[in-house]
Amino acid sequence: MTNNQHQQVLDALQQRFGADLGSVSEPYGLLTVEIPATRILDVLDFLKNHEQLRLDFLTDLCAVHYPEDPGREIAVVYHLHSMVHNIRLRLKAFLPISNPEIASATKLYSAANWMERETYDFYGVLFTNHPDLRRILNMDSMDYFPLRKEYALEDETRNDKDDRFFGR
Amino acid sequence: MVKIGEKPEGVEGQGFFATSLDKVIGLARANSLWPLPFATSCCGIEFMATMGSNYDLARFGSERLSFSPRQADLLMVMGTIAKKMGPVLKQVYDQMAEPKWVLSVGACASSGGIFDTYSVLQGIDRIIPVDVYVPGCPPRPEQIIEGVMKIQELVKNESLRRRHSEEYKRMLESYNLT
């Protein structure tokens, strides 16, 4: 993807959303734009239906937990791809961990259904208006969100391991 | 070449042979174990080699794999068992008819292996009783055969009363099985 296309995407977003756009970066050449969580559906809808962009494919939807960033602990990440123009774009929306709510993208992208369930399963992000927001990979009886940093990765019930040899 | 099982200890004379029923039944069972392969990952691949012509588990009377737990004698658990699959494995074990044996193949089935993580069962012996553990990651087919032969030894020497004993019932109850 060329810088030309990056500029095209940025121009279109700036023209439509202006001051609402957050920081812009290009880690490893992938254009990344931060957007306010409240505008997520507007942004996705705009990008999907834009004549010159047509970001019509949701490659991935996931979350990241940044515990040391108060008020913006949960980042919800959207990877978009244009099958028509071969443009890729990453969107990030930050949520406070006390109220990790964001609108569901299932109306725009059917693929978002399971990805949002997975994100809920591991990070507890609540996607409002999701048709069926329940755990998808972990056991239904699990009572926490395992990829949040406050929980240990290891199985807590195991007692045959000597901490000295396992870096704990 | 057909190899006939060694005859058990007994009293022999012209035209008769007397021994205990335990031993005869043990001999018959040990050489006709029907395994149910519960293969979830790489240990399952080693099991395929074990059943193939190079190693050929059929030589030990386990030619006939049973894919229904109701007709199986030996549950072979090969691979990582996620916690979510735990209840499924337990149900499969529960559906097998007595007498039944369990062989835990590989590090994952035996202890969780390298997957010391929130989603993986740290050894199947947390939900079902295991008779023989085969170490390895994954174990070679020779080791799996060794495990099956150890099971055969258990089967040959098991008392017919064992599965009716109080001890056995208590053991099942400790796993919440009846």
Interface residues (C-beta under 8 A of the other chain):
Chain A: L137 N138 M139 P146 Y151 A152 L153 E154 D155 E156 T157 R158 D160 K161 F166
Chain B: K83 K84 S111 G112 D116 T117 Y118 S119 V120 Q122
